[in-house]
Amino acid sequence: MSPDSISALRLSLQVAVVATALNALVGIPIAYVLARRRFWGKSLVDLLVTLPLILPPTVVGYYLIVLLGRRGLLGRPLYELTGFTVAFTWYAAVIAATVMALPLLVRTVRAAIESVDRDLERAAYTLGRSELRTALEVTLPLARNGILAGMVLAFARALGEFGATLMLAGNIPGKTTTVPLSIYTAVQTGESGEAVALVAVLTALSCVVLIAANRLGARAA
C-alpha cells in the first residue's frame, strides 16, 4: 500500500478507537437510563439515539454541519470565540463516527442490562447500596459481555463510517481521509490495486470484529 493508504488506515484506527471510547462514556449511561428508568420523554430520547441508524449517513452529516459547521448553531460561536472550527479536521471524523455508531452500542448495552435479574439489584438495595453503587457493582458487571459486544460493534461501525465523515470532515489526504474515503478516491481515480488492498484490509478487520462480537454476544446470552 502507498504511504497515503497507510496514513488512512492509521487515521481510521485512531478515529475508531476514540469514537468507541466516547460511545462507551456517553452510550452506557444512556443505555442504563433507558433500560432502568421511566421518565417523561423517554420515547423521544430513544428516537433521537436510534435515528442515525435509520437515516442515510449523508443526512446525519448534514445535520452535523448545521450544528457544528463554521456557520452552524454551535460552530459559529465557537469559531467567533476561538477561531477554531471542528469541520474538516480529524475531530470531525471522530464526531461523525461517534454519532453513527452510538445507536448500535446503546441498543446492544440496553438489551444486556435489561437481561440482568432485577432481584439481584433489589437485594443490593436492601443491603444499603445506592443505585449508583448497585449499577457499578452488580448491573454493569453482570452485563459485561453485552457491553463489550456493543463496544466491538461500535468500533466496527466507526471504522467503516463514510457518508457523515465525508460531509463533516471532508476528504483531505493525510488529514481527514479514512480508509472508506481512501477506497472511494482510489476507485474514482482508477487505482484499482490500492482499492483492492484497502478493501481486503477493511474486510479482514470487520470479520475479526464480528467474530469477537458474536462470541461476546453468545456469552452474554
C-alpha positions in Angstrom: 0.0 0.0 0.0 1.1 3.6 -0.6 2.0 6.0 2.2 -1.4 7.7 1.8 -3.2 4.4 2.3 -1.2 3.6 5.4 -1.9 7.1 6.7 -5.6 6.5 6.0 -5.5 3.1 7.8 -3.8 4.7 10.8 -6.3 7.5 10.9 -9.2 5.1 10.7 -8.0 3.1 13.6 -7.3 6.3 15.6 -10.8 7.6 14.9 -12.5 4.3 15.6 -10.7 3.9 19.0 -11.5 7.4 20.1 -15.1 7.2 18.9 -15.6 3.8 20.7 -14.3 5.4 23.9 -16.6 8.3 23.6 -19.5 6.0 22.8 -18.8 4.0 26.0 -18.6 7.2 28.0 -21.9 8.5 26.7 -23.7 5.5 25.5 -23.5 3.2 28.5 -25.2 5.8 30.9 -27.9 6.4 28.2 -28.5 2.7 27.8 -28.8 2.2 31.6 -31.3 5.1 31.9 -33.4 3.7 29.0 -33.3 0.2 30.5 -34.0 1.0 34.1 -35.8 4.4 34.4 -39.2 5.6 33.5 -39.4 9.3 32.7 -41.3 11.8 30.5 -39.7 12.0 27.1 -38.1 8.5 27.2 -39.5 7.6 23.8 -38.1 10.8 22.4 -34.6 10.1 23.8 -34.9 6.6 22.4 -35.9 8.0 19.0 -33.1 10.5 18.8 -30.5 7.9 19.8 -31.7 5.4 17.2 -32.3 7.9 14.4 -28.7 7.8 13.0 -29.2 4.0 12.5 -32.2 4.7 10.2 -31.3 8.0 8.4 -28.8 8.0 5.5 -25.4 8.9 6.7 -25.3 12.0 4.4 -28.4 13.3 6.1 -26.8 12.8 9.5 -23.7 14.6 8.1 -25.9 17.5 7.0 -27.3 17.8 10.5 -23.8 17.8 11.9 -22.8 20.6 9.5 -25.8 22.6 10.6 -24.8 22.1 14.2 -21.0 22.2 14.1 -20.0 23.9 10.8 -18.3 27.2 10.8 -21.7 28.9 10.4 -23.6 26.3 12.5 -25.6 26.7 15.6 -22.7 25.7 17.8 -19.9 26.1 15.3 -20.4 29.8 14.7 -20.0 31.0 18.4 -17.1 28.5 18.8 -15.3 30.0 15.7 -16.0 33.6 16.8 -14.6 33.0 20.3 -11.6 30.8 19.5 -11.0 30.9 15.7 -11.3 27.1 15.7 -13.7 25.1 13.6 -14.4 21.4 14.0 -15.3 20.9 10.4 -12.6 19.5 8.1 -10.5 18.2 11.0 -9.9 14.7 12.3 -12.1 15.7 15.3 -15.0 16.0 12.8 -14.3 12.4 11.7 -14.4 11.3 15.3 -17.7 13.1 15.9 -19.3 11.7 12.8 -18.1 8.2 13.7 -19.3 8.5 17.3 -22.8 9.7 16.2 -23.2 6.9 13.6 -22.0 4.2 16.0 -23.9 5.3 19.1 -27.2 3.5 18.2 -25.5 0.1 17.9 -23.8 0.5 21.3 -26.9 1.8 23.1 -29.2 -0.9 21.7 -26.8 -3.7 22.5 -26.0 -2.5 26.0 -29.6 -1.7 26.8 -30.6 -5.3 25.9 -27.7 -6.6 28.1 -28.8 -4.5 31.1 -32.5 -5.5 30.7 -31.4 -9.1 30.8 -29.9 -8.7 34.3 -32.2 -10.1 37.0 -33.7 -7.2 38.9 -34.0 -9.3 42.1 -30.2 -9.1 42.3 -30.4 -5.3 42.2 -33.2 -5.3 44.8 -31.0 -7.5 47.1 -28.2 -4.9 46.8 -30.6 -2.1 47.7 -31.7 -4.0 50.8 -28.0 -4.2 51.8 -27.8 -0.4 51.7 -26.3 0.1 48.3 -27.2 3.2 46.4 -28.5 2.9 42.8 -25.1 4.1 41.5 -23.1 1.5 43.5 -25.6 -1.2 42.5 -25.2 -0.2 38.9 -21.4 -0.3 39.2 -21.1 -3.4 41.4 -24.0 -5.5 40.2 -25.7 -4.5 37.0 -22.9 -3.5 34.7 -20.6 -6.4 35.8 -23.4 -8.9 35.0 -24.0 -7.2 31.7 -20.2 -7.0 30.9 -20.2 -9.3 27.9 -23.1 -7.5 26.3 -21.4 -4.2 26.9 -18.2 -5.4 25.4 -20.1 -6.7 22.4 -21.7 -3.3 22.0 -18.3 -1.6 22.1 -16.9 -4.0 19.5 -19.9 -3.3 17.2 -19.5 0.4 17.7 -15.8 0.1 16.8 -16.6 -1.7 13.6 -19.3 0.9 12.7 -16.9 3.7 13.4 -14.1 2.0 11.3 -16.4 1.8 8.3 -18.1 5.2 8.5 -18.2 7.1 5.2 -21.1 9.4 4.5 -21.3 11.5 7.6 -17.5 11.7 7.7 -17.3 12.9 4.1 -19.9 15.6 4.9 -18.4 17.0 8.1 -14.7 16.2 7.8 -14.2 16.2 4.0 -11.7 14.1 2.2 -8.3 15.8 2.9 -5.3 13.4 2.2 -3.2 12.9 5.3 -5.7 14.9 7.5 -9.2 13.5 7.3 -9.0 10.7 4.7 -10.0 7.5 6.4 -10.0 4.0 4.7 -13.5 4.2 3.3 -12.8 7.6 1.8 -9.4 6.4 0.5 -11.2 3.4 -1.2 -13.7 5.8 -2.8 -10.9 8.0 -4.0 -8.9 5.1 -5.4 -11.9 3.8 -7.3 -12.6 7.3 -8.7 -9.0 7.7 -9.9 -8.7 4.2 -11.3 -6.2 3.0 -8.8 -7.7 -0.5 -8.6 -4.7 -2.0 -6.8 -4.9 0.4 -3.9 -8.7 -0.1 -3.7 -8.4 -3.9 -3.6 -5.7 -3.8 -0.9 -7.7 -1.4 1.3 -10.9 -3.4 0.8 -9.1 -6.6 1.8 -7.7 -4.9 4.9 -11.1 -3.4 5.9 -12.9 -6.7 5.2 -10.4 -8.7 7.4 -10.7 -6.2 10.2 -14.5 -6.3 10.0 -14.6 -10.1 10.1 -12.4 -10.2 13.2 -14.6 -7.6 14.9 -17.8 -9.5 14.0 -16.4 -12.8 15.3 -15.5 -11.2 18.5 -18.9 -9.5 18.9 -20.7 -12.9 18.2 -18.6 -14.7 20.8 -19.2 -12.0 23.4 -22.9 -11.9 22.5 -23.1 -15.7 22.9 -21.5 -15.4 26.4 -23.9 -12.6 27.3 -26.8 -14.8 26.4 
